[in-house]
Amino acid sequence: MARCRKHRRSTSTTALVTGTGANIATMTATTAGVSGSAYVTIEPATEMRVYDTFAEAIETPLPSHVPAINATGQPWVVTGPLAVVRNGQLVPEAYHPAMYATALIETRMANGTIAVDWTAAAASTTLSGYPIGSLIVRGVNADNHLAVGYGLAGGSTLALWRVVDGAWTDLGTTVLPSLEGQTHRLEVRLDGAHIEVWADGTLALTATEPRFRTATRHGFRWWTGYDWTSTFDHFVVHGPEFQFCAYALSPGSAVLSAAGGSGSVAVSGGVSGCEPSLASDVSWLSVSGDPATGAVAYAVAPSTSPSPRTGTIQIGQTVFAVTQAAAPASGATVMHDTFTGDTGTPLAGHVPDLNTTSGTWTVEGAGPVLHAGQLTPGGYDPN
């Protein structure tokens, strides 16, 4: 952000100054037909990460749209029905029974201010009887984030929610006058676990919530099955510079059988002072531990799906992918063993030819061994 001062006798000038770094700024100034010089001071303590006016007039799909300022260069990512830029506003493309859509953009900034102008639909144009819309802040993905919005708790309410694996928990709700048919400024100020929600310049809610406090994706959520005409404009993400929590993982990914199982990931690197978020994007993949200790653990539930499936674990801004094999079809062979291997190989160390469960041979007593493609006792055992 910057301050601008123009000197020319007693004539003043109003200017908008935006920038993405300590020495980069773009200024537009207007004065009553008089030109003059302007002095611009950039204050590096605050950094603009995203500024989006959704300027196109045509039906531009949001993933194809480029914000006016985009410090990371990352695109908008939409989950669910398409959002489009229409007449200088961001809006769902149309009514859609899928109920909701989300749009997130990577900003690499978790602490600061996320704000937007929200124009609420008239109640008569909604199926809910009131407008609904929200900002997403500190998003990991469409099902793990914080949400701040109007109508989320019904009627004339402004609420802050924590969303984990698609389950919503109310962190605070307040009642506001009817906002329908009007434009309002929604603003969320984030500082570690401390969260403030502002509506039209007035503090409306405060909360303490440590979950997702290092997640750096922000954006919007629509309920397209109820309200598809409320719009967003002038989206801004700015604040103090954020330590980017990227880590080296070992292994870099994992593959498990349909039977499921567990494992661990060694975590190294990162930035001093970084407190990374830790979350899974699917219910069948659970995660625990603290990346700061150098390791996290995960567990995968058994699968009955006929197709392979993949989930991810977000460790700071680094993703660990887990792929699970499809469950065997009914009546299919799950294991076949011809005991082929070097003579003398203990059975416990032998891998079957086909083993869809990835189970291992468990031996009690004298260990049998492989011999000429056969399984034989390892020796005399009086027990």
N, C-alpha and C positions, 0 to 999 in steps of 0.2 A: 504494500500500500504506500501511498505517498501524499505529501502535502504540496500544493501548488500555490505560488504567490506571483501575481503580475503587477508590475509597476509602470504606470503611465499617468502622471498627475493624480487626479482623484477618480479616474475611471477604473472600475474593477472588472474582473473577468472570472467566469465560472469555468472550471475545468474538471474533466474526468481523467484520472491517471490510473492506469493499471499496469502491473508488471509481474514477472515470474522470477525475479532474482534481485540481488542487491544493487545491480547496476543496469537493469533493463526496465524501460518504461515506455508506454505509448500514451501520448497526451492529445486530447481534442479539446479545444477551447473556443468559446464564442464571446464576442464583445460587440457592442453596438456599431458595427461597421468600421472599427478602428483596429489596426494591427499593432502588435507590440511584442515585447520579449517576455518570457516566462521563466521562472526559476523553479526547478523541480528537485525536491529532496526525497530520496528513497530511504525508507526506514526498514532495514533488513530484518528486524525482529518479527515482522509479520510477512508471510509469504502467500501470494495468491496461487492456488493450485489449479482450480477450475473456475471458469466464469463462462456461463452459457446463456445466451439470449434466444436460442432456438430461432435463428433469423430467417431460415428459408420459408417461403410462402407456399411451396408445393407440398405434396404428400411424401416427404422424405422419410424413409425408415430410420428410426433412431440409430441403429448400428452403423448407418452410412453417414450420419451427421457428425460434423467436427465442431467442438466448442470454440468460442472466440479465444479463450485461453485454456490450454491443456498442457500443464507442465510435464506430465508423464508421457503424453502421447498415446495413452491407452484408449481404446474405443469404449463406447457404451455397450453393455452386454444386457440383452433383454431375455427374460425367462417368462414363458407364457405367451399370451396373445400379443401381437405386435403393437408397439407405440410408434407414433409418427410425429414429425414436425409439421404443423398446419397453421398457416397464417401467423407465424411468429410465436406459436405456443406449442407446448408438448402435451399430447393427448393420446389416449388409446385410439387405435384405428377405427374401432366400432364396438358395439355391444358384443360380448362373447360369453357364452355360458360357462367357460372354464373358470369363471369367478374372479381370478386375480392375475395380475402381471407385475413383474418387477423389472427395474432397470438400475444397473450398478455401474459405476466407473471407478477404476483404480486411481487413487490420488496420492498414495504413499504418505498420507497424513492422517493421524488418528486424533490428535488434539488440536482444537481450534474451533472455528465456527462454520456450520453448514446451514445455509439459508436459502429460501426460495419464495417467490410470489405464487400463491395458490389462488386461483379464481374458482370459487365454489359454484357448482351447478345450481340452477333453480330446482327446488324440490320436485316440481312437476315433471322434470325430465329424468328423474331417477326411479328405479324400482324399489329402493329402500325407503323413499319418502323424505330423505335428507341426503346432502352430499357427503361423500366419503373420499378421503385421500390422505396419503402420508408420505413423510420423508423417511427414508431408510438411512441410518447412520451406523458406522462401524459394522458393515456387512462382511461376513465371510462368504455367504452365498444367499440364494433366495429363501432358504429355510433357517438361516442362523444370522441374526442381526438384532439391532434395536430399531424400533419403529415409533415415530412421533406423528400423530395425525388427528384429524377431525372426523368424528363419526365412528371411530374404532370401537367405542364402548356404547354406541347407539346415540341417536339424537344429537343435541348440541353439546357434545363433549370433546374435549381435547385430552388425549391420553398418551402416555409413554409406556411402551411394552418391550419386554425381552422375549425374543423368539429363538427357541432352541429346538432343532430338529422338527420344525413346524409347529411346536407347542407354544402357545402364547401365555405370558404371565404379565399381569397388569402391575406396573411399577408406580403408577400415579395417574389420577384422573381429575379434571376440573370441568365445571360447566361454564360454557361461554354463551353469549347471546347468539341468536341465529346468524349464520354467516352466509347463507345462500345468496347466490347472485352477485357476490361482492368479491373483490380481490383483497387478500390478506397476506401479511408477511409472517411466515413460519421460520423460526431460527432456533438452532440447537447449539449450545456452547459446551464443549467437551474439554475437560482437564483431568486426565487420569480417570479415577472412578467417579469424579464429580460431574454431574450432568445438570444443565439448566435448559428449560424450554421457554422460549419467548414467543408471544403472539402480538403482532402489531406494536412492537416496542415495549411490551409490558411483560415482566417475569410472571409466568403462569404456573410452572412446575419445577421442582428440584428433586433430584434423586441421587443415591449412591449406588452404582452398579459396576463392579469390577469385570464382569463378563465382557469379552470382545474389546477390551480397552486398547488393544494395539491393532485391531482390524482397521483397514484403511480404505475400504470401498464404501461409497455413499451413493444415494440415489433416491428412487421413488417406488411407491407401490400403489397400484390401482385395484379396485374391486370391479372388474369389467362386467360382472353379472348384475351389479346394482347401479353403478355410476360410471358412465363412459364419456361424460361431457365436461367434467371438471378439468381444469388445465393447470400446467405449471409453466413458470417463466422466471428469468433472471436467477438462475441457480448459481450459487457461489460456495466455494470451499476455500477458506483461508485461515491462517493461524500460524503459530510458531513452527519452525522446522521440526520434523519428526525423525527420530532414529529409525532407519529402515531395518526391520528385524528379519534378515535373511540368514539362513543356516545351511551348513553342509550336513547331509544325512547319510548314514550308512546302516543298512543298505539303502539304495535310492528308491526302492519299491519292493512289493512282496506279492507272491502268488500262492494261494492256498487251495486245497481241495474243497469239494462240496461239504466235507465233514466239518469244516471250520478249523479253528485253532487259535493260537496266540503267538505273539512275537514281540520284539522290542526294536527300537530304532536308536542308534547312537547319534547324538546331536552335538555339533561343534560349530565354532565360528560365532557369527552374530556381532552385535555392537554393544559396547559397555553401556550399562544402564537400560538396555532393552528388556521389556517384560512381555514376551510373546504370548499371543493367544494360542489356544490349543482346542481344536474342535474337529469333529467328524461330520461329514455331510450326509450320512445315511444311518438309519437306525440299527442295521445289522453289524456295524463296525463301531466298536466302542474304544475309547482312548483314555489313558490316565497318565499321571506323572507330571513332571515339571521340566521343561526344556533346559532351564538354568542349571539343573543337576547333571546334564549331559546325556539323559536318556528318557524316552517315553515308551510306554507299553500299549499294546493294542490287542483286542480280542475280536474274533470273527465268528458269528453264529453259523450253525449249519444251514445249508441252502437246500431248498426243495425246488428251486427254479430250474426249468429245462435249458436255460441259457446262462452263459457266464455273466457275472456282474462285477462292476467296479465301483469302489468308493474311494474317497480321499480324506486324508487327515491334513488339516491346515496347522502348520507349526510356524507361528509368526507369519511371514509372507512366503514360506516355502511349503510346497505340497508334496505329500507322501501318498502314492497311489497303491491301493490294495485290490488285486484281482482275484476273484473266487471262481473256481471251475463250476460248470453246470452239474446239477444232480443227475445221476445215472437214470436212464429211462426204466420204467417198470419192466422187469424180466431181463434186463441187460446184465451182462457179466461184469461184476465189480472187481474181481481179482482172478488172475491166472498166473500160475507159477510152474515153470518147468525145471526149476532148481539148476539152471545153467550158471556155471561160474567156476572159478579156480578150485581145484580139489583142496579140501582143508578149510575153506571159507566158513566161518561160524554162521549159523542160520540168522543170528541176531544182527549180523552185519550185511545180510544179503537183501537185495531189492527184487521183488517179484517182477515178472515180465509186464503184467498189467495190474495196477493198484490204484483204482480211482479214489480210494479213501485216504491214501498216503499213510495208512497205518503201518506199524512195524511188527515183525515177529517178536513175541515175548516168550522167553525160554525159562523153564524151571528144571533144576537138576543138571545132569551132564549135558552140555550143549551139543546138539546135533550139528553135523557139518555136511558140506557138499562133497560128493565124490562121483566123478564121471557122469554128471547130469542126474544124479540121484541124491536123495537126502538120507544120510545114514547117521546112526548114533555116534557120538564123539568118543565113546569109549565105555568101558564097564563102569556101572554106577550101582553100588550096593543098596542105594535108596530106591 
